[in-house]
Amino acid sequence: SPDRVAAAVCQDPVGLVEGFNDRATFWAMFEPTVNLASEQGMTAVVEAAMENPLFLRNQRAGPFAARLAVDADFRAEVSSLAPGEYVAIIEQWDEQIWGAEGPFVSVPESFVATCDTPMLVLPGSDQFHPTATAERLCAEARGAMCLPVDCRADAERRATTDTIRDFLRAHSDR
């Protein structure tokens, strides 16, 4: 939406890189909740969410953990699901989040070369956020600029913050 987005800061772009990660890498984060639902039922999933609603620290609770923890109506709705129904929802969620768009995950591969929005890219360095994805994004997108992979190190944090601010200010008049 070029009429609404003047510039983008892309922190830790998610991507698929052959020989580094694959769809199984991403599905693995959903296995604990699928296994819990299948083995112990939906009450166990809801209880897991109530114990710790931060999905990244408690994958047994599933990707809806934060909402389960605060929304009683949603908890009741999820609790009423059969485990197989919940598993199907998680499989669809996984496919829509990670499987729809290829190497860049969230946008079609063909979009990157046509995107005119200036981008400042802060590379990641793990299986979900491969450095190679950020490097490819910077190589293929017009107007993309990549910071070094260590840009969030303590010694670099101030310079990185200044670079982000300068970048956003430079593109705020569009």
C-alpha positions in Angstrom: 0.0 0.0 0.0 2.3 2.8 -1.2 -0.3 5.4 -0.3 -0.2 4.3 3.3 3.4 3.0 3.8 6.2 5.4 3.2 9.0 3.0 4.4 9.5 -0.2 6.2 11.9 -1.5 8.8 12.1 -5.3 8.5 13.5 -6.8 11.6 14.5 -10.5 11.4 12.7 -11.4 8.1 11.3 -14.9 8.3 12.1 -17.1 5.3 12.8 -20.5 3.9 16.4 -21.2 2.8 17.1 -24.5 1.0 19.6 -26.6 3.0 19.1 -24.4 6.2 15.5 -24.8 7.2 12.3 -26.2 5.8 8.5 -26.3 6.5 9.2 -28.9 9.2 11.2 -26.2 11.1 8.1 -24.1 11.3 5.7 -26.9 12.0 7.8 -28.0 14.9 6.6 -25.1 17.0 3.0 -26.3 16.8 3.7 -30.0 17.6 3.6 -29.5 21.4 0.1 -28.1 21.3 -1.1 -30.7 18.8 0.3 -33.5 20.9 -1.1 -32.1 24.1 -4.6 -31.7 22.5 -4.4 -35.2 21.0 -3.2 -36.9 24.2 -4.9 -35.0 27.0 -7.7 -33.0 25.3 -8.6 -29.3 25.1 -8.8 -28.7 28.8 -5.0 -29.4 29.0 -4.4 -26.8 26.2 -6.5 -24.2 28.0 -4.7 -25.0 31.3 -1.3 -24.6 29.6 -2.4 -21.2 28.3 -3.5 -20.1 31.7 -0.1 -21.2 33.2 1.9 -19.2 30.7 0.3 -17.4 27.8 3.5 -16.6 26.0 3.5 -19.0 23.0 7.2 -18.6 22.4 8.0 -19.9 25.9 5.1 -22.3 26.2 4.2 -23.9 22.8 2.0 -26.5 24.6 -0.5 -23.7 24.9 -0.7 -23.1 21.2 -0.6 -19.9 19.1 -3.9 -18.6 20.6 -2.5 -18.8 24.2 -2.6 -15.1 24.9 -6.2 -14.8 23.9 -7.1 -17.9 25.8 -5.6 -16.4 28.9 -7.7 -13.2 28.8 -11.0 -14.1 27.0 -13.4 -16.4 28.9 -15.7 -16.7 25.9 -12.8 -17.8 23.6 -11.6 -20.2 26.3 -15.1 -21.8 26.4 -15.2 -22.0 22.6 -11.8 -23.7 22.4 -12.6 -26.0 25.3 -15.7 -27.2 23.4 -13.7 -28.3 20.4 -12.9 -31.9 19.8 -9.1 -32.4 19.7 -9.3 -33.3 16.0 -11.0 -30.0 15.2 -8.3 -28.1 17.1 -5.6 -30.0 15.3 -7.2 -29.1 12.0 -7.3 -25.4 13.0 -3.7 -25.5 13.9 -2.7 -27.2 10.7 -4.6 -24.5 8.7 -3.0 -21.7 10.9 0.4 -23.2 10.1 -0.2 -23.4 6.4 -1.6 -19.8 6.3 1.3 -18.4 8.3 4.3 -20.3 7.0 3.3 -22.2 3.9 1.5 -19.8 1.5 4.2 -17.7 -0.1 7.4 -19.5 -0.6 10.9 -18.3 0.4 9.8 -14.9 1.8 6.8 -16.6 3.6 4.6 -13.5 3.9 4.7 -12.2 0.4 4.9 -13.9 -3.0 8.5 -14.2 -4.3 7.6 -12.1 -7.3 6.4 -9.2 -5.2 9.9 -8.4 -3.7 11.4 -7.3 -7.0 8.4 -5.0 -7.7 8.2 -3.4 -4.3 9.2 0.3 -4.4 8.8 0.9 -0.7 12.2 1.8 0.9 13.2 -0.9 3.3 15.8 -1.0 6.1 16.5 -4.7 6.9 17.9 -5.9 10.2 19.0 -9.5 9.5 18.2 -12.4 11.8 20.5 -15.3 12.5 18.4 -18.3 13.4 16.4 -21.0 11.7 13.2 -18.9 11.5 15.0 -15.7 10.6 17.9 -16.8 8.3 20.5 -14.1 7.5 20.3 -15.4 3.9 16.7 -14.3 3.7 17.6 -10.7 4.7 20.5 -10.7 2.3 18.2 -12.0 -0.5 15.6 -9.4 0.3 18.2 -6.6 0.1 19.5 -8.0 -3.2 16.1 -8.3 -4.8 14.0 -5.4 -3.5 14.5 -2.0 -4.9 15.5 0.5 -2.3 16.3 -2.1 0.4 19.3 -1.6 2.6 20.7 -4.3 4.9 22.4 -3.6 8.2 25.1 -6.0 9.5 23.8 -9.1 11.3 25.3 -7.9 14.5 23.5 -4.6 14.4 21.7 -5.4 17.7 24.9 -6.2 19.6 25.4 -4.0 22.7 28.2 -2.2 21.0 26.1 -1.5 17.9 22.7 -0.8 19.5 23.0 3.0 19.6 24.2 3.3 16.0 21.4 1.0 14.9 18.8 3.0 16.7 20.1 6.2 15.1 20.1 4.5 11.7 16.5 3.4 12.1 15.4 6.9 13.2 17.3 8.6 10.3 15.9 6.1 7.8 12.3 6.7 9.0 12.7 10.5 9.1 14.2 10.5 5.6 11.1 8.8 4.2 8.4 10.5 6.3 7.6 13.2 3.7 6.2 10.9 1.1 
